[in-house]
Amino acid sequence: MIQDFQVRNFFSIRERQTLSFVPTNDTEMREQYVHEAADGVELLKLGIVYGSNASGKTTILNALSFFREIMLDKPMSKNDGMGFLPFLLDKHSKGEHSEMQMTFWVNKERYVMSIEFDLDRIYEEQLLVYSSVRPTALYKRQYQPETDHTTVTFSQKVGINKASQQAIIGNTTNNCTVMAALGQSNATTSKLNDVYGFFLAGMQGIVLPRDTMSFDVKTELRNDQDGLMKRFLLQMLKVSDFNIVNMTLNEREDAITPEMEMTIKSAPIPEEAKIEMLKRGTIKHDDIIFSHRGEDGEYDLHERLESAGTHRYLGMAVLLYYVLNENNFIPVDEVETSIHYELLSYFIKLFLANSEGSSQLLMTTHDINLLNENFVRRDVVWFTDKTEEGATHLKRLSTLGLHKTMNPYNAYKQGKLVKLPFLGSIYLDNE
């Protein structure tokens, strides 16, 4: 589980900003909101980020996603850039280093991963573990400007032999993290593998507003040998009143036309897959057929006839299945996309009531109706706001001094929490 995440000088974020999942002393619905990551260590399972357009909500998610990616992906070339931009709305930030740090728990042990970098290279990287009260540095890397070279120092407690250490060091280029280099090395099993597994399987990529997630639904149904996923999805559709009583995945093959062949050859897919597809001469398609309850029986409708909301909610149901059955951190941008507010509220309640593991959801939203709900704790709500210089600041609702009798929804509408967008006259100057 993630305890907190810090980021500085990353896109619209200039000063260090911290997102925390450490709960306050609020006892409201505590059993549903927190999970014990270790003895006496409670962490929140939910985070909700509000903010005006272009205030930096998505930047928070992108920072987390960037951190995960550089821990997993080794650049194709040692000359590749780091793939981000620093803060650009002043004269000095673009010449300064960027920083990220994450505190997280794996196997009831606390880890702290920190990294310092710029557009071209990584300058420092360190992994600490708290197996006891005092931390142990499992490894530390530093950039040597005199030789344009990276040095990596492993602790004796890291638990890997010299050959494995040398293999990792050999893959650690100036633009590659030690953790990503580990993923490319045949290293002996150690705590480093546990950390790598956390970034690989314990954190997921961002679910974007444009994602209907139909591909995910079809993939899950195709691989659903025991029928558990289908039963779960149908249950979600039923209790959410979609009037859908069944769904079937129909697979078909179409002959590849000359036009399709040209498209396949230029498609961004592995060459082996292209060769196999063209050799077979056909292309496979999956269609979901939904059975609806009608006036005098059941009627089948093709997936193209279903609403965007149905597809989005079905995809969200797949997401819910995994956060309930596996331990995942999943960020969702503009979670309300194509979903009615009552369904959004119900989705969050389902997660809180049924989640017993260490899964966490971090979602951004424009739907301020959640601020009017008694079941939403104040320590899970965050706001992004921008300074006059265009820098994103992240503020926690529980730290804004709002009296417990004051409704957060009303306070937000009155501009007492963050600045609301200033809207000018509704009459435009056409000259």
Sequence and secondary structure as in RCSB ss.txt:
>XXXX:A:sequence
MIQDFQVRNFFSIRERQTLSFVPTNDTEMREQYVHEAADGVELLKLGIVYGSNASGKTTILNALSFFREIMLDKP
MSKNDGMGFLPFLLDKHSKGEHSEMQMTFWVNKERYVMSIEFDLDRIYEEQLLVYSSVRPTALYKRQYQPETDHT
TVTFSQKVGINKASQQAIIGNTTNNCTVMAALGQSNATTSKLNDVYGFFLAGMQGIVLPRDTMSFDVKTELRNDQ
DGLMKRFLLQMLKVSDFNIVNMTLNEREDAITPEMEMTIKSAPIPEEAKIEMLKRGTIKHDDIIFSHRGEDGEYD
LHERLESAGTHRYLGMAVLLYYVLNENNFIPVDEVETSIHYELLSYFIKLFLANSEGSSQLLMTTHDINLLNENF
VRRDVVWFTDKTEEGATHLKRLSTLGLHKTMNPYNAYKQGKLVKLPFLGSIYLDNE
>XXXX:A:secstr
 EEEEEEESBTTB S EEEE    S  TTHHHHEEEEETTEEEESEEEEEE TTSSHHHHHHHHHHHHHHHH   
SSTT   S     SSSSGGGS EEEEEEEEETTEEEEEEEEE SS EEEEEEEEESSSS EEEEEEEEETTTTEE
EEEE GGG   HHHHHHHHHH  TTS HHHHHHTS    SHHHHHHHIIIIIB   B TT   HHHHHHHHHT S
SSHHHHHHHHHHHHTT  EEEEEEEEEEEE  HHHHHHHHHSSS HHHHHHHHHHTEEEEEEEEEEEEETTEEEE
EEGGGS HHHHHHHHHHHHHHHHHHS  EEEESSTTTT  HHHHHHHHHHHHHH  SS EEEEE   GGGGG TT
S GGGEEEEEE TTS EEEEEGGGS   TTS HHHHHHTTSSS       SS    
